[in-house]
Amino acid sequence: MASISNSMEAKEDDDNNKYSIIVPTYNERLNIALIVYLIFKHLQNVNFEIIVVDDGSPDGTQEIVKQLQQVYGEDRILLRPRAKKLGLGTAYIHGLKHATGNFVVIMDADLSHHPKYLPSFIKKQIETGASIVTGTRYVSGGGVHGWNLMRKLTSRGANVLAQTLLWPGVSDLTGSFRLYKKSVLEDVISSCVSKGYVFQMEMIVRASRKGYHIEEVPITFVDRVYGSSKLGGSEIVEYLKGLLYLLVTT
């Protein structure tokens, strides 16, 4: 009887879960409507909100989001803009301040992270009780689509280098498609100092060092459908500097 009671309580807890999906944007006018539609399509029986953190996009991204609010409701799509481009790390911090869910998902707006994987993230967390579920390109069932050989080698090399130096316990350090328990994200994010693309790597390394339970779900990363990539030489230099910083401080 006790096991039945416990399973019923767990099911009730699952039903009470709410997921706050933080989507940072900068010049994503061509992508934001599609990703919102796909999130609603794949999470039909899930309690969630989408928090769009737009960094002053000049292309009209915010106007599109306001139109989407008229369709889906301002309680389901929250627009929380900032005046200018301030980086990914601070965008997540800003979005977290407005999150009302007990779980937080962070994902890109450019369709490189397909919302079809969200049910797998949620299922994995419920089954394992994980504090973090992270998408990975580097296990069976995962991969990358739309990259040339040089970019694949660069990404894989960066990941192998980080794995060798940091031993984080996860296969994809630089991925940015993750589900967190909100309390865990608040704890980990408070100890991070990096900005930009290094922020994701520091987050998962800090979480691993703190002993949080991390699970992985294979995903296929698809190069952005519309617009141009924001990853350039400065981000690569930033990554190397961040790797050295984490090697010294963790």
Secondary structure, DSSP 8 states (H G I E B T S, - for coil): -HHHHHHHHHHHHHHT--EEEEEEESS-TTTHHHHHHHHHHHTTTS-EEEEEEEB--TTSHHHHHHHHHHHH-TTTEEE--BSS---HHHHHHHHHHT--SSEEEE--SSSSS-GGGHHHHHHHHHHH--SEEEEESSSTT-EEES--HHHHHHHHHHHHHHHHHH--SSS-SS---EEEEHHHHHHHHHT----TTHHHHHHHHHHHHTT--EEEEE-EEE--SSS-----HHHHHHHHHHHHHHHHH-
